[in-house]
Amino acid sequence: MQRILTVVVALLLLVSGAALTQSEGWLTRFSVEPESEQHEPLTPWQFGGEHWFVAVVDFSDATTQDTGLGVAQATSLLNGEIRDYLALMSGDDDVTFTVHNNVVRAEGTSSSYGKDSAAGRDFSSDGEFLPGQLVIEVLESMSKDQINWSHHDLDDDGIVDRLLVLHTSRGQESGAGGSDRIWSHFTHLMDPVEVEDGVTVAHYALATMRGGTGAGGTVVHEMLHQLGAIDLYPVHDPAWTGSWHGVGDWDIMASGNWNGGGVWPALPTAASMQLIGLDTSTEVVLDFPVQRDGTCLGPTIDLTPRHEGGDLLRVDLTEDQRVFIELKGGNAFDDRLPGTGVLVTLLDDAAGDPSDNEVNVDSGRPWLRVIEADDDNGLLTGLDDGTDGDAFQIGDEFGAEGVMVRDHQGVLVPWTAEVVPSSNGNGTAIAFSAPECGHGLTVDAAPYGLRVNANAPLSLGLINTDAPCTLSGSLHMDFGGVVTFESVLLDEGAHVVDLIPEQALVGDSVDRLSGNLTCSGTELDLDMPVTVLNRIPQTNSIEDSISVRDLSEVTVEIRNTGHGSSSYTVLIEGPLSRVASAPDRITLDDDMTPLTLAIDPSGLLEEGMLVRGEIHLVDLDGGRTVLSVTFTAEDESTGIDRFRQPEVAIGLSMILIGISLLRPRGHSKPVDGSQTQQQEAVGHGEVMLDPWGRLIDQHDEVVQDGLEAHGEQPATDRQLL
């Protein structure tokens, strides 16, 4: 019976093993798929629960002894100017810093973690982010210390929310260090580090203490990143080559971290406060119940500066756009701003990508910009980083009158805001009014104007939310001349109006459509760009496979419409950019134009890994066509590489075990000729043999008898398994 069971098991092993060796990828399908580069949302400000863990690290070429910077200096910086800043910013005095008792000595020199390469700032030539490796070393060096990491997991999700690493070398951002210095930053670790059971470090902020008395601004800038704030100056986008600096010195997340020599950095503007969970804005509901002298009067609302509570106003223009109105001045941080008064900023969520910290990359499509009171657009054009003329004073107006404010469709807002004395006469307030009590007619178009093929019909979408009315008005274009349209009755709802330019539209140019449209007394003031392109690419989803380890190329077909040719800037975004590159420009000259991506896995890929990203095609006015990409990493191994695949190795092992079970097993070995002769010489007397067929002499018999007495008969079935 046992023999039958052995045969059955052996046959099952043989059949299963053979099938497994032919099932390529079988084990992968039952394995955890490596996830794409996605991160859990950052934890915003926690009132009464902000607990920061701080580690100080030095280097053999920038020691604590040589620099005079260590735990004591870090503690003084954090509990001094940084605590004061955070308390004024948040209105929360209960912020704690736990500074590790010992300075951690890095394994390498400071330059070994900060050297730039072709792969990027602070990246090694093979794509490793060097400061991230430094932080991992710091965590490992503290692994045996008694640290209550859970205390710094503020929302109990198993991730440390507040980790600040301060180092003693110079920071590259200050300009004092060379290209081999570490740039202060916030980032996520590629592989989170478990620091105690159920708690990991997934991200960190890192900054230098070597900025002298001005180190605080940069340290706080990086700390606010860990709360969810984003950079408000141009970063990361090679498609933009302009000179603007975002919101400049008005926000710590732009160049305001250097205000007062870095000792008195700018407080966050309203947009940054929203991101870090400290929104104190009040939405203004623009109802106009009172009319006086033909003007519709709205609310008058008081403002207070940050140190008095920071009451500020928000006016929603569209679903994506908001105007913030806040009062600056009266505290040590605001006093180092370019000026004091009412600061007005315009936020546009349709511009940039906050999740990738890429927002204010293009002054033509800013995520956040300052509405400048002097209307000189010095910030927008990069002529300055902010001046005292940017802030509005009592008597100034903005909106439909004064400094004009337009939404991202080019439509002038229907309201006017005037800076007036507050109700008690000692402060500042904003009084709202509207020439026509608002709009009953709105534009239904994509942000940033119209985008059309050359010689294609031009049209404009309109939505009438009022009673039926007859459309009229006057429009013109810079290159297209006078624009005519049919005067039609617009019922309530959506409509498309055909526009006929006097001159044919010229391909690969940016024109402007301006003028006014009137319907039942409602007037729309338009000034929108019209991007005219010979060829316009179409959005598409691309799926393909790439090699796990080999250099390769993938050709992507770009579908497009039109005639002639148009050139576009090519950008690779997302995790795909770590393994793929493309030419900087592509010329579309056929309905299907190939774009070749060069793939270099750089040791980052595994079998079955999904590599996601986007290809951005940027036109001459900054408009983008986005192609979503998903590549599957596959191992195209042959020969001996195939035996490295887990399913093949397991299958072969099962086959070998099955074969070994089917081998015949003898209980004794044949007796050779010499043994036969010995038996014959003895005669017909009893001959005793051991289990292997050897003659047993008298001594062996005694030993065997001893074994039998103890029940330990030697096994007669030996195998090498």
C-alpha positions as CSV (number, residue, x, y, z in Angstrom):
1,M,0.0,0.0,0.0
2,Q,2.8,2.4,0.9
3,R,4.4,1.7,-2.5
4,I,1.2,2.5,-4.3
5,L,0.9,5.9,-2.5
6,T,4.5,6.7,-3.3
7,V,3.9,6.1,-7.0
8,V,0.7,8.2,-6.9
9,V,2.6,11.1,-5.2
10,A,5.5,10.8,-7.6
11,L,3.2,11.0,-10.7
12,L,1.4,14.0,-9.3
13,L,4.8,15.8,-8.7
14,L,5.9,14.9,-12.3
15,V,2.7,16.2,-13.9
16,S,2.5,19.4,-11.8
17,G,6.2,20.2,-12.2
18,A,6.0,19.8,-16.0
19,A,3.0,22.1,-16.1
20,L,4.6,24.7,-13.9
21,T,7.7,25.0,-16.0
22,Q,5.5,25.9,-19.0
23,S,3.4,28.5,-17.0
24,E,5.4,31.6,-17.6
25,G,4.4,34.4,-15.1
26,W,2.2,32.0,-13.0
27,L,3.9,32.9,-9.8
28,T,3.9,36.6,-10.6
29,R,0.1,36.6,-11.0
30,F,-0.1,35.3,-7.4
31,S,2.4,37.8,-6.1
32,V,1.9,41.3,-4.8
33,E,2.2,43.7,-7.8
34,P,4.8,46.4,-7.1
35,E,2.8,49.7,-6.8
36,S,3.5,52.8,-8.8
37,E,4.9,55.9,-7.3
38,Q,1.9,57.0,-5.3
39,H,1.9,58.3,-1.7
40,E,-0.5,58.7,1.1
41,P,-1.8,62.2,1.6
42,L,0.3,64.3,3.9
43,T,-1.1,65.1,7.3
44,P,-2.1,68.8,7.7
45,W,-1.6,70.9,10.8
46,Q,-2.8,69.2,14.0
47,F,-3.9,71.7,16.6
48,G,-2.5,70.8,20.0
49,G,-0.8,67.8,18.5
50,E,2.2,69.0,16.5
51,H,5.0,66.7,17.6
52,W,8.2,66.9,15.5
53,F,11.1,64.4,15.8
54,V,14.4,66.1,14.9
55,A,17.8,64.4,14.1
56,V,21.1,66.2,13.7
57,V,23.7,64.7,11.4
58,D,27.2,65.8,10.7
59,F,30.0,64.7,8.4
60,S,33.7,64.0,8.6
61,D,34.3,67.2,6.5
62,A,31.7,69.2,8.5
63,T,31.9,68.0,12.1
64,T,30.0,69.4,15.0
65,Q,33.3,70.4,16.5
66,D,34.4,72.3,13.4
67,T,31.1,74.0,12.7
68,G,29.9,74.6,16.2
69,L,26.6,73.2,15.2
70,G,25.0,70.3,17.1
71,V,22.0,69.3,19.3
72,A,22.1,72.4,21.5
73,Q,22.1,74.8,18.5
74,A,19.3,72.8,16.8
75,T,17.2,73.0,20.0
76,S,17.8,76.7,20.3
77,L,16.8,77.3,16.7
78,L,13.6,75.3,16.9
79,N,12.4,76.5,20.3
80,G,13.3,80.1,19.3
81,E,12.5,81.8,16.0
82,I,10.9,78.7,14.4
83,R,8.5,78.1,17.3
84,D,7.6,81.9,17.2
85,Y,6.9,81.7,13.5
86,L,4.7,78.6,13.7
87,A,2.7,80.0,16.6
88,L,1.9,83.2,14.8
89,M,1.2,81.3,11.6
90,S,-1.2,78.9,13.2
91,G,-2.4,80.5,16.4
92,D,-1.3,77.3,18.1
93,D,1.3,77.5,20.9
94,D,1.4,73.8,21.6
95,V,4.2,72.7,19.2
96,T,6.8,70.3,20.6
97,F,10.2,69.3,19.2
98,T,12.0,66.1,20.3
99,V,15.6,66.5,19.3
100,H,17.6,63.3,19.3
101,N,20.3,63.4,22.1
102,N,23.2,62.4,19.9
103,V,24.6,63.8,16.7
104,V,24.6,61.1,14.0
105,R,27.8,60.9,12.0
106,A,27.2,60.2,8.3
107,E,29.0,57.3,6.7
108,G,30.3,59.5,3.9
109,T,31.4,63.1,3.4
110,S,28.9,65.8,2.8
111,S,29.8,65.9,-0.9
112,S,29.1,62.2,-1.3
113,Y,25.4,62.9,-0.6
114,G,25.1,66.1,-2.6
115,K,27.0,65.6,-5.8
116,D,25.0,66.4,-8.9
117,S,25.0,64.3,-12.0
118,A,23.3,64.1,-15.4
119,A,20.5,62.2,-13.6
120,G,19.6,65.4,-11.6
121,R,20.5,67.5,-8.5
122,D,21.8,65.2,-5.7
123,F,21.4,62.1,-7.8
124,S,24.1,59.6,-8.5
125,S,24.8,58.7,-12.2
126,D,22.7,55.5,-11.8
127,G,19.7,57.4,-10.6
128,E,19.9,57.0,-6.8
129,F,18.8,60.0,-4.8
130,L,21.7,60.4,-2.4
131,P,20.2,62.4,0.4
132,G,17.5,59.7,0.7
133,Q,20.3,57.2,1.4
134,L,21.7,59.6,4.0
135,V,18.3,59.6,5.8
136,I,18.1,55.8,5.7
137,E,21.6,55.7,7.3
138,V,20.5,58.1,10.0
139,L,17.4,56.0,10.8
140,E,19.4,52.8,10.9
141,S,22.0,54.3,13.2
142,M,19.2,55.2,15.7
143,S,17.5,51.8,15.4
144,K,18.7,50.7,18.8
145,D,17.8,53.9,20.6
146,Q,14.6,54.3,22.6
147,I,12.5,56.5,20.4
148,N,8.8,56.7,20.7
149,W,8.1,57.0,17.0
150,S,4.4,56.5,17.5
151,H,4.3,59.9,19.2
152,H,5.1,61.5,15.8
153,D,2.5,59.5,13.9
154,L,-0.1,62.2,14.4
155,D,-3.1,60.5,12.7
156,D,-2.3,56.9,13.8
157,D,-2.0,55.5,10.3
158,G,1.4,53.9,10.9
159,I,3.4,56.6,9.1
160,V,5.6,59.1,10.9
161,D,4.2,62.5,10.0
162,R,6.9,64.8,11.3
163,L,10.5,64.0,10.7
164,L,13.1,66.8,10.3
165,V,16.8,66.1,9.6
166,L,19.2,69.0,10.2
167,H,22.7,68.8,8.9
168,T,25.9,70.7,9.5
169,S,27.2,71.2,5.9
170,R,26.3,74.1,3.7
171,G,23.2,73.9,1.6
172,Q,23.5,74.2,-2.2
173,E,20.4,76.6,-2.3
174,S,22.3,79.3,-0.5
175,G,24.8,79.7,-3.3
176,A,27.7,79.4,-0.9
177,G,28.1,75.7,-1.6
178,G,29.1,74.1,-4.9
179,S,27.2,71.6,-7.0
180,D,28.3,68.9,-4.6
181,R,26.3,70.3,-1.6
182,I,23.0,68.9,-0.5
183,W,20.0,71.0,-1.6
184,S,17.5,71.4,1.3
185,H,14.3,69.5,0.4
186,F,11.3,67.5,1.4
187,T,10.6,64.2,-0.3
188,H,9.3,60.6,0.0
189,L,11.5,57.6,0.4
190,M,11.3,55.1,-2.4
191,D,11.1,52.3,0.2
192,P,9.6,53.3,3.6
193,V,11.7,52.3,6.6
194,E,10.1,50.5,9.5
195,V,11.3,52.1,12.7
196,E,9.1,50.2,15.2
197,D,6.4,47.5,14.9
198,G,3.7,48.9,12.7
199,V,5.3,52.3,12.2
200,T,7.3,53.4,9.2
201,V,9.1,56.5,8.0
202,A,7.9,57.3,4.4
203,H,8.9,60.9,4.0
204,Y,11.1,63.6,5.6
205,A,12.2,67.2,5.5
206,L,15.9,68.0,5.4
207,A,17.7,71.3,5.7
208,T,21.0,72.8,6.7
209,M,21.8,74.6,10.0
210,R,24.8,76.2,8.3
211,G,22.9,79.3,7.2
212,G,24.0,81.3,10.2
213,T,21.2,83.4,11.7
214,G,19.3,83.0,8.5
215,A,18.8,79.2,8.6
216,G,15.3,79.4,10.0
217,G,13.5,80.5,6.8
218,T,14.8,77.5,4.8
219,V,14.1,75.1,7.7
220,V,10.5,76.3,8.0
221,H,10.0,76.2,4.2
222,E,10.9,72.5,4.2
223,M,8.8,71.8,7.3
224,L,5.7,73.3,5.6
225,H,6.2,70.9,2.7
226,Q,5.7,68.1,5.1
227,L,2.3,69.7,6.1
228,G,1.3,69.8,2.4
229,A,2.6,73.2,1.1
230,I,4.0,73.4,-2.4
231,D,6.7,75.5,-4.0
232,L,5.3,78.7,-5.5
233,Y,8.3,79.5,-7.8
234,P,8.9,77.7,-11.1
235,V,10.3,74.2,-10.5
236,H,11.0,71.1,-12.6
237,D,9.5,72.1,-16.0
238,P,12.0,72.3,-18.9
239,A,9.2,73.6,-21.2
240,W,9.3,76.9,-19.3
241,T,12.3,79.2,-19.8
242,G,10.9,82.5,-18.6
243,S,12.2,84.7,-15.8
244,W,9.2,85.0,-13.4
245,H,9.6,84.0,-9.8
246,G,6.1,83.1,-8.9
247,V,4.7,85.1,-6.0
248,G,8.2,86.2,-5.0
249,D,8.9,87.6,-1.5
250,W,5.2,87.5,-0.5
251,D,5.2,83.8,0.5
252,I,7.6,81.6,2.3
253,M,7.0,78.9,-0.3
254,A,8.5,81.2,-3.0
255,S,11.5,83.5,-2.3
256,G,9.9,84.9,0.9
257,N,11.9,82.4,3.0
258,W,14.9,84.7,2.6
259,N,13.1,87.8,3.9
260,G,15.0,89.6,6.6
261,G,18.1,87.6,5.8
262,G,16.1,84.4,6.4
263,V,15.4,85.4,10.0
264,W,12.0,86.9,9.3
265,P,10.5,84.8,6.5
266,A,7.2,85.7,5.0
267,L,4.1,84.0,6.4
268,P,2.2,81.7,4.0
269,T,-0.4,83.4,1.8
270,A,-4.0,82.2,1.9
271,A,-3.5,79.6,-0.8
272,S,-0.6,78.0,1.2
273,M,-2.6,78.2,4.4
274,Q,-5.4,76.2,2.7
275,L,-2.9,73.4,1.7
276,I,-1.5,73.0,5.2
277,G,-5.0,72.9,6.9
278,L,-5.0,76.4,8.3
279,D,-7.7,78.0,6.1
280,T,-9.1,81.1,7.8
281,S,-10.9,82.5,4.7
282,T,-14.5,83.5,4.6
283,E,-16.4,83.0,1.3
284,V,-18.0,86.2,0.0
285,V,-21.5,85.6,-1.3
286,L,-22.0,88.3,-3.9
287,D,-25.7,89.2,-3.7
288,F,-26.5,92.8,-4.5
289,P,-29.8,93.6,-2.9
290,V,-29.3,97.4,-2.9
291,Q,-29.0,99.7,-5.9
292,R,-27.8,103.3,-5.7
293,D,-27.1,105.6,-8.6
294,G,-27.3,102.7,-11.0
295,T,-24.8,100.6,-9.1
296,C,-25.6,97.4,-7.2
297,L,-24.2,97.5,-3.7
298,G,-22.9,94.3,-2.0
299,P,-21.4,93.6,1.4
300,T,-18.6,95.5,3.2
301,I,-16.4,93.1,5.2
302,D,-13.6,93.9,7.7
303,L,-10.1,92.4,7.4
304,T,-7.7,91.5,10.2
305,P,-4.0,90.7,10.0
306,R,-2.6,87.3,10.9
307,H,-1.6,88.3,14.4
308,E,-5.1,89.4,15.2
309,G,-6.8,86.2,13.8
310,G,-6.1,86.5,10.1
311,D,-9.7,87.0,8.9
312,L,-9.4,87.0,5.1
313,L,-11.8,86.9,2.2
314,R,-12.3,84.5,-0.7
315,V,-14.3,85.1,-3.9
316,D,-15.0,82.1,-6.1
317,L,-14.7,83.0,-9.8
318,T,-15.2,79.5,-11.3
319,E,-15.1,76.0,-9.9
320,D,-11.3,76.1,-10.3
321,Q,-10.5,79.8,-9.5
322,R,-10.5,81.8,-6.3
323,V,-9.5,85.3,-5.4
324,F,-8.0,85.7,-1.9
325,I,-8.0,89.1,-0.1
326,E,-5.8,89.5,3.0
327,L,-4.3,92.2,5.2
328,K,-0.6,92.4,5.6
329,G,1.4,94.3,8.3
330,G,1.7,94.8,12.0
331,N,4.0,91.9,13.0
332,A,7.7,91.3,12.7
333,F,7.3,88.8,9.8
334,D,4.9,91.0,7.7
335,D,7.1,94.0,8.4
336,R,9.8,92.4,6.2
337,L,7.5,91.9,3.2
338,P,8.0,94.2,0.2
339,G,5.1,96.3,1.5
340,T,2.0,96.4,3.7
341,G,-1.7,96.8,2.9
342,V,-4.2,94.5,1.2
343,L,-2.6,91.6,-0.7
344,V,-4.8,90.1,-3.5
345,T,-3.9,86.7,-5.0
346,L,-5.6,84.6,-7.7
347,L,-5.5,80.8,-7.4
348,D,-6.2,78.6,-10.4
349,D,-6.5,74.9,-9.8
350,A,-6.7,74.3,-13.5
351,A,-3.0,75.3,-13.8
352,G,-0.1,73.0,-12.8
353,D,-0.1,69.9,-10.7
354,P,0.1,70.4,-6.9
355,S,0.5,66.6,-6.4
356,D,3.9,66.7,-8.2
357,N,4.9,70.1,-6.7
358,E,4.8,71.6,-10.2
359,V,2.5,74.6,-10.3
360,N,3.9,78.1,-11.0
361,V,6.0,77.0,-14.0
362,D,4.4,79.3,-16.6
363,S,3.5,82.9,-16.0
364,G,0.9,82.6,-18.7
365,R,-0.9,79.9,-16.7
366,P,0.0,80.5,-13.1
367,W,-1.4,78.4,-10.2
368,L,-1.0,81.4,-7.9
369,R,-0.2,85.0,-8.8
370,V,-0.4,88.4,-7.1
371,I,-2.9,90.9,-8.5
372,E,-0.5,93.9,-8.4
373,A,-2.0,97.1,-7.2
374,D,0.4,99.2,-9.3
375,D,-0.7,97.1,-12.4
376,D,2.9,97.0,-13.7
377,N,3.0,93.2,-13.7
378,G,6.6,93.3,-12.4
379,L,6.1,90.0,-10.6
380,L,4.4,88.3,-13.5
381,T,7.1,89.3,-16.0
382,G,10.0,88.6,-13.6
383,L,11.1,92.2,-13.3
384,D,11.0,92.1,-9.5
385,D,10.2,89.7,-6.6
386,G,7.6,92.1,-5.1
387,T,7.5,95.8,-4.3
388,D,5.5,98.1,-2.0
389,G,3.3,99.0,-5.0
390,D,1.9,95.4,-5.1
391,A,-0.4,95.9,-2.0
392,F,-3.7,97.9,-2.3
393,Q,-4.3,100.8,0.0
394,I,-7.5,102.6,1.1
395,G,-9.3,104.0,-1.9
396,D,-7.9,101.5,-4.4
397,E,-10.2,99.3,-6.5
398,F,-9.8,96.0,-8.3
399,G,-12.1,93.7,-10.2
400,A,-14.3,95.1,-13.0
401,E,-13.0,98.6,-12.3
402,G,-9.6,99.8,-11.1
403,V,-7.0,97.0,-11.6
404,M,-8.9,94.6,-13.8
405,V,-9.3,90.9,-12.8
406,R,-10.1,88.3,-15.5
407,D,-10.7,84.6,-15.1
408,H,-8.7,82.0,-17.0
409,Q,-11.2,82.2,-19.9
410,G,-10.4,85.9,-20.3
411,V,-13.7,87.2,-19.0
412,L,-13.7,90.3,-16.8
413,V,-15.2,89.6,-13.4
414,P,-18.6,91.3,-12.9
415,W,-17.9,92.9,-9.5
416,T,-15.6,95.6,-8.1
417,A,-13.9,95.6,-4.7
418,E,-12.8,98.8,-3.0
419,V,-10.5,99.1,0.0
420,V,-12.2,101.3,2.6
421,P,-11.8,102.0,6.3
422,S,-13.3,99.4,8.6
423,S,-16.6,100.0,10.5
424,N,-14.8,101.3,13.6
425,G,-12.6,103.6,11.5
426,N,-9.4,102.1,12.8
427,G,-8.9,99.2,10.4
428,T,-9.4,98.1,6.8
429,A,-12.4,96.6,5.0
430,I,-13.5,95.7,1.5
431,A,-16.7,97.0,-0.1
432,F,-18.2,95.1,-3.0
433,S,-20.3,96.4,-5.8
434,A,-21.4,95.5,-9.3
435,P,-22.2,97.7,-12.3
436,E,-24.9,95.3,-13.5
437,C,-25.6,93.1,-10.4
438,G,-23.8,90.2,-11.9
439,H,-23.8,88.2,-15.2
440,G,-26.7,86.2,-16.6
441,L,-24.5,85.2,-19.5
442,T,-21.3,83.1,-19.1
443,V,-18.6,81.7,-21.4
444,D,-18.5,77.9,-21.8
445,A,-14.9,77.3,-23.0
446,A,-11.8,75.5,-21.9
447,P,-9.4,77.5,-19.6
448,Y,-6.8,79.7,-21.3
449,G,-8.7,80.4,-24.5
450,L,-9.6,78.7,-27.7
451,R,-7.4,76.1,-29.5
452,V,-8.2,75.5,-33.2
453,N,-6.8,74.1,-36.4
454,A,-5.9,76.7,-39.1
455,N,-8.7,77.3,-41.5
456,A,-11.1,75.4,-39.3
457,P,-14.4,77.1,-38.2
458,L,-14.2,79.2,-35.0
459,S,-16.9,79.1,-32.4
460,L,-17.6,80.1,-28.8
461,G,-19.8,78.4,-26.2
462,L,-22.2,80.5,-24.2
463,I,-24.6,79.7,-21.3
464,N,-27.6,81.9,-20.6
465,T,-28.9,81.6,-17.1
466,D,-31.4,84.5,-17.5
467,A,-34.5,85.1,-19.5
468,P,-34.3,84.7,-23.3
469,C,-32.4,87.5,-24.9
470,T,-30.9,88.6,-28.2
471,L,-27.2,88.4,-28.6
472,S,-25.3,91.4,-29.8
473,G,-21.8,93.0,-29.4
474,S,-18.5,93.7,-31.1
475,L,-15.5,91.4,-31.4
476,H,-12.2,91.6,-33.2
477,M,-8.9,89.7,-33.4
478,D,-5.3,91.0,-33.7
479,F,-4.6,89.0,-36.9
480,G,-8.1,87.9,-37.9
481,G,-9.5,91.5,-37.9
482,V,-13.2,92.1,-37.3
483,V,-15.1,89.1,-36.1
484,T,-18.8,88.8,-37.1
485,F,-21.5,86.6,-35.6
486,E,-25.2,86.1,-36.1
487,S,-27.5,88.1,-33.7
488,V,-29.6,85.3,-32.4
489,L,-32.2,84.7,-29.7
490,L,-30.6,82.8,-26.8
491,D,-33.0,80.8,-24.7
492,E,-32.1,79.7,-21.3
493,G,-29.3,77.0,-21.5
494,A,-26.2,76.3,-23.5
495,H,-25.5,77.6,-27.0
496,V,-22.6,77.6,-29.6
497,V,-22.1,80.8,-31.6
498,D,-20.1,80.6,-34.9
499,L,-17.5,83.3,-35.2
500,I,-16.3,84.5,-38.6
501,P,-12.9,86.4,-38.7
502,E,-12.3,88.9,-41.4
503,Q,-9.0,87.3,-42.3
504,A,-8.1,83.6,-42.4
505,L,-6.5,82.3,-39.3
506,V,-2.7,81.7,-39.7
507,G,-1.4,78.4,-38.5
508,D,1.1,78.1,-35.6
509,S,0.4,81.5,-34.1
510,V,-1.3,83.0,-31.1
511,D,-4.1,85.5,-31.8
512,R,-6.4,87.3,-29.4
513,L,-10.2,87.5,-29.4
514,S,-11.4,90.6,-27.6
515,G,-14.4,92.9,-27.3
516,N,-17.9,92.5,-25.7
517,L,-21.0,90.5,-25.9
518,T,-24.4,91.8,-24.7
519,C,-27.6,90.0,-24.0
520,S,-30.5,91.6,-22.1
521,G,-28.3,94.2,-20.6
522,T,-25.7,91.8,-19.4
523,E,-22.3,92.7,-20.9
524,L,-19.4,90.2,-21.1
525,D,-16.0,91.8,-21.5
526,L,-13.7,89.3,-23.3
527,D,-10.0,89.2,-23.9
528,M,-8.9,85.6,-24.6
529,P,-6.0,84.0,-26.5
530,V,-6.8,81.9,-29.6
531,T,-4.0,79.4,-30.4
532,V,-4.1,78.5,-34.1
533,L,-2.2,75.3,-34.9
534,N,-1.6,73.5,-38.2
535,R,-1.9,70.1,-36.4
536,I,-3.4,69.3,-33.0
537,P,-2.5,66.0,-31.3
538,Q,-5.3,63.9,-29.8
539,T,-5.4,62.5,-26.3
540,N,-4.8,58.8,-26.1
541,S,-4.0,55.9,-23.7
542,I,-0.9,53.9,-24.5
543,E,-0.1,50.4,-23.2
544,D,2.9,48.3,-24.1
545,S,5.6,46.1,-22.6
546,I,9.2,46.9,-21.8
547,S,12.2,44.8,-20.8
548,V,13.0,44.4,-17.1
549,R,16.8,44.8,-17.7
550,D,17.7,45.6,-21.3
551,L,17.9,48.9,-23.1
552,S,15.1,49.2,-25.6
553,E,13.0,51.5,-27.6
554,V,9.2,51.9,-27.8
555,T,7.5,53.7,-30.7
556,V,4.4,55.6,-29.8
557,E,2.1,56.8,-32.6
558,I,0.8,60.3,-32.1
559,R,-2.7,60.8,-33.6
560,N,-3.4,64.3,-34.8
561,T,-5.7,66.4,-37.0
562,G,-5.0,69.2,-39.4
563,H,-2.7,69.9,-42.4
564,G,0.9,71.0,-42.8
565,S,3.2,70.6,-39.7
566,S,3.4,71.8,-36.1
567,S,6.1,71.4,-33.5
568,Y,5.6,70.6,-29.9
569,T,7.8,70.3,-26.8
570,V,7.9,66.8,-25.4
571,L,7.8,66.1,-21.7
572,I,7.8,62.8,-19.8
573,E,6.0,63.1,-16.5
574,G,5.5,60.7,-13.5
575,P,7.3,57.5,-12.6
576,L,7.8,56.8,-16.3
577,S,10.3,59.6,-16.5
578,R,12.7,57.5,-14.3
579,V,13.2,54.9,-17.1
580,A,12.1,56.7,-20.3
581,S,13.4,59.6,-22.3
582,A,12.3,61.2,-25.5
583,P,13.5,63.9,-28.0
584,D,12.9,67.5,-26.7
585,R,10.8,68.3,-29.7
586,I,8.5,66.5,-32.2
587,T,7.1,67.8,-35.5
588,L,3.7,66.5,-36.4
589,D,3.5,66.3,-40.2
590,D,1.2,63.3,-40.7
591,D,-2.0,62.0,-39.2
592,M,0.0,59.3,-37.3
593,T,3.5,60.6,-36.3
594,P,5.9,58.3,-34.5
595,L,7.6,59.3,-31.2
596,T,10.4,57.0,-30.1
597,L,10.9,56.6,-26.3
598,A,14.3,55.3,-25.2
599,I,13.9,52.9,-22.2
600,D,16.7,52.4,-19.7
601,P,15.5,50.2,-16.8
602,S,18.6,51.2,-14.6
603,G,17.9,48.3,-12.3
604,L,14.6,49.8,-11.2
605,L,12.2,47.3,-12.7
606,E,10.9,43.9,-11.7
607,E,8.9,41.3,-13.6
608,G,5.3,42.3,-13.8
609,M,5.8,45.8,-12.6
610,L,3.5,48.5,-14.0
611,V,5.2,51.7,-15.0
612,R,2.8,54.6,-15.4
613,G,3.3,58.1,-16.5
614,E,2.3,60.7,-19.1
615,I,3.6,62.2,-22.3
616,H,2.9,65.9,-22.5
617,L,3.0,67.6,-25.9
618,V,3.2,71.4,-25.2
619,D,2.3,73.9,-28.0
620,L,3.7,77.4,-28.6
621,D,1.2,79.0,-26.1
622,G,1.8,76.4,-23.3
623,G,-1.3,74.3,-24.1
624,R,-0.8,70.6,-23.4
625,T,-2.1,67.4,-24.9
626,V,-1.6,64.6,-22.4
627,L,-1.1,60.9,-23.4
628,S,-1.4,58.5,-20.5
629,V,1.1,55.6,-20.6
630,T,1.2,52.2,-18.9
631,F,4.1,49.9,-19.6
632,T,4.4,46.4,-18.2
633,A,7.9,45.2,-17.3
634,E,8.6,41.8,-18.8
635,D,11.6,39.5,-18.5
636,E,12.5,38.3,-22.1
637,S,15.0,35.8,-20.8
638,T,16.2,32.8,-22.7
639,G,18.5,29.8,-22.1
640,I,19.9,29.7,-18.6
641,D,18.0,32.9,-17.6
642,R,14.8,30.9,-17.9
643,F,15.9,28.6,-15.1
644,R,16.1,31.7,-12.8
645,Q,12.3,32.2,-13.1
646,P,10.7,31.0,-9.8
647,E,8.0,28.9,-11.5
648,V,10.6,27.0,-13.6
649,A,12.9,26.4,-10.7
650,I,10.0,25.1,-8.5
651,G,8.7,22.9,-11.4
652,L,12.1,21.3,-12.0
653,S,12.5,20.6,-8.3
654,M,9.1,18.8,-8.2
655,I,10.1,16.7,-11.3
656,L,13.4,15.6,-9.6
657,I,11.6,14.6,-6.4
658,G,9.1,12.7,-8.4
659,I,11.8,10.8,-10.3
660,S,13.6,10.0,-7.1
661,L,10.5,8.5,-5.6
662,L,10.1,6.1,-8.6
663,R,13.6,4.8,-8.5
664,P,13.7,1.0,-7.6
665,R,15.0,0.3,-4.1
666,G,17.0,-2.9,-3.3
667,H,17.4,-4.4,0.2
668,S,20.8,-6.0,-0.4
669,K,23.7,-5.8,-2.8
670,P,24.7,-8.9,-4.9
671,V,27.5,-11.0,-3.5
672,D,30.6,-10.9,-5.6
673,G,32.7,-13.9,-6.6
674,S,35.1,-13.8,-3.7
675,Q,32.3,-14.0,-1.3
676,T,30.9,-17.0,-3.1
677,Q,34.2,-18.8,-2.9
678,Q,34.4,-18.1,0.8
679,Q,31.0,-19.6,1.3
680,E,32.0,-22.7,-0.6
681,A,35.2,-23.0,1.5
682,V,33.2,-23.0,4.7
683,G,31.1,-25.8,3.5
684,H,27.4,-26.2,4.3
685,G,27.6,-24.6,7.6
686,E,25.5,-21.5,8.4
687,V,26.9,-18.3,6.8
688,M,25.9,-15.0,8.4
689,L,25.9,-11.9,6.2
690,D,25.3,-8.2,7.1
691,P,22.5,-6.3,5.3
692,W,25.0,-5.3,2.6
693,G,26.0,-9.0,1.8
694,R,29.3,-8.9,3.7
695,L,30.5,-11.9,5.9
696,I,30.1,-11.2,9.6
697,D,33.0,-12.3,11.8
698,Q,32.7,-13.1,15.4
699,H,33.3,-9.5,16.5
700,D,30.6,-8.2,14.1
701,E,28.2,-10.7,15.4
702,V,28.6,-9.4,18.9
703,V,28.1,-5.8,17.8
704,Q,24.9,-6.8,15.8
705,D,23.6,-8.7,18.8
706,G,24.1,-5.6,20.8
707,L,22.2,-3.5,18.4
708,E,19.3,-6.0,18.4
709,A,19.2,-5.8,22.1
710,H,18.6,-2.1,21.9
711,G,16.1,-2.2,19.0
712,E,18.3,-0.2,16.7
713,Q,18.6,-2.5,13.6
714,P,20.5,-0.5,10.9
715,A,18.3,0.7,8.1
716,T,18.4,-1.2,4.9
717,D,17.0,1.6,2.7
718,R,19.5,4.4,2.2
719,Q,19.0,7.2,-0.3
720,L,20.8,10.4,-1.2
721,L,18.0,12.9,-1.5
